């Protein structure tokens, strides 16, 4: 049972694909905490995933939208405000896709048309969401908008290729728009740098299992699970974090501030 942390709050959750998705786990957590929301994903992702099952479990309406389309976003926000009966208190951006990674392209052999698509889907879509919310005056004061990032925005990781730049751009947008939205309406904007998590999207990255195992050994608390991330997102949506904005918040079991751990030493000296 929840604690009614989000009782009376309304929002939109982007990116729930299946039960492995952080967005999926967040939707269940938000419902458990008393929040109401609409669910959305791109039409092609909806066909591949199970979003209608989640909608039924959460008593939520699904509104298809391509997050790169300004027209789709206008429709999504307008309908969500109408369906939920008022302006919004929270939005989760859990969207990321790289055609270059999907096609196995090396970082020195990027298809630049696909590169731009990676940036549009994975980062610029966040700006479009924020801008749409502002222009439609769709957010309540003290609302919270969160996007999911990864530490590859700040460090080099093999095989993460153009998604690293997308995450860096995502975090920069959060800072810039966070400053703007705070002055306009006291809406806070943050990103969460999550541990490697075994989602459908994560599993598509070559060498993901190595990323996951390395982070597990280098994190004093171990990797943060998708469920843990959903709990953290719920807190950021709540009134308990009203003064937190423009931050990239590390949710990684201590990975980002560890030099080396005893577990890694023990592994290396075997």
Secondary structure, 3 states (H helix, E strand, C coil): CCCCCCCCCEEEEECCCCCCCHHHHHHHHHHHCCCEEEEECCHHHHHHCCHHHHHHHHCCCECCCCCCCHHHHHHHHHHHHHHHCCCEEEEEECCCCCHHHHCCCCHHHCCHHHHHHHHHHHHHHHHHHHHHHHHCCCEEEEEEEEEEECHHHCCCCCCCHHHHHHHHHHHHHHHHHHHHHHHHHCCEEEEEEECCCCCHHHHCCCCHHHHHHHHHHHCCCCCCCHHHHHHHHHHHHCHHHCCCCCCEEEECCCHHHCCCCHHHHHHHCC
